[in-house]
Amino acid sequence: MAANEPPAELGRDIVYCRFPISDDDTNDDMIVSASIECLRLLLERDCRTLVACSAGMSRSPVIAAAALSILLGDRLSDTLLRITANAPRDVSPAFFSAVQRVHATLMVATKKKAEP
C-alpha cells in the first residue's frame, strides 16, 4: 500500500497485489477503490491476507477498515477505531478523508448489488 516503498520480493506461492498509494489526498480514486475492493474480496473468501505499508499506522489500517466496514456494513470510522484500538496509529487526515469519499461510493454500489 505504499508508493514510497520498493516492491516486495516474495516467494512464488504468494499472491502479491501492490497498490502504490500515498499517505495524502493525491491518490487516484480508482487505485484507492481497487485496493479496497481487492482486500474486500480476499476477506470475503477467507483468504489469509497481510496488508502493509511503510509503518503500518495510516494507509494499511485505513484501507483494511474500509474493506471490513463494507463487508460488515459498519461505519468506516467505527471500524478503524476498532482495528487500531491496541496498536500505534498516525492516520493522515487528508488520506482518511479521500478514502471516506471512495468508501461512500463503494457502499452505495454494494447496497445496490444486494437489492433484489
N, C-alpha and C positions, 0 to 999 in steps of 0.2 A: 504494500500500500504506500510505498514511499518513492516519490520521484527522485529524491536526492540520494538514494542508495543504489548500488550496483545490483544487477540480478543475482539471485542466489544460485549457487552451484549445488544441485541436489542429485540424488540417485535416479536411476532410470524408472523405478517403480512408483515415483511420486508425481502426482498431477500438480502442476505448478501454474497458478494464474497470477500474473503480475499486472497490477493497475498502478501506473505512475501518477500518484496523487500528491499534491502539495498541501501543506497544512495552512491553507488560507482560502480565500474565495475566488481563486483564479482557475479552478478546475472546470473542465468542460462537463456539463451536466450529464452527457452521455457516458463518460468514464465513471462518474460517481454512481449513476444508475446501474451501469453494468457490474460494478463491484458489489453493490448491494444485492442485485438480483442473482449474481453468481453465488454469493455466500448464502443467500436465502434458499436457493435450490439445493446446495450441498447439505445444509442443515435439515431441510425438509426430507432429504433422502438418508438421513442419519449417517452421513459421511464424516469420519473423524477429520477435523479441519483445524488448521492453525492459521490465525490471522495476525500478521506482523507488519510493523512499520519501523521507523528508526528507534524510538524509545518506548513505544507501546503505550503512550499516555494520551494521545489525541486521535490520530487517524484510525488506527485499528479498533479502539473501543467504540468510536462513533459509528463506523461502518458496521461493526458487529451488532451494536444496539439497533441500528436501522433495520438490518436484516431480521433480527429477532423480533422486533416490535411489529413488523409486517406479519411474520409467522404467527405471533401470539395475539395480534390485534390490540396491542398496548400502545400507549403514548411513547414516542421516541425519548423524551426527556426522562420519563419514569424508568424505562428500560436501561438507559445509560446510567442513571443513578444506581440501579440495582446491580449492574455488572461491574461497576467501578467502586462499589462500596468499600471493599477491603483491599484496594490497590491504589498505587500512586497514579495521579491523573493530572493533566495540564491541558485541558481541551481548549483549542483555539476557538474563540467566539465566532470569528469570521467563517471558519470551516464548518462549525456546527450549524450556523445559520444557512450556509449553502446546502448542507446535507438535509436540513429540515425542509427546504424548498423541494428538493428532489424526492425526498421521502413522502411528502404530501401527495405528489403526483403518483407515486407508486402505490400508495394506499388507496387512492381513488380507483386506479386501474385494477387492483386486486379485488376490491369490493364489486366492481362491475363484472369481473370474471365469475365471481361467486354467485351472482344473481341468476335466478332461473330464466 
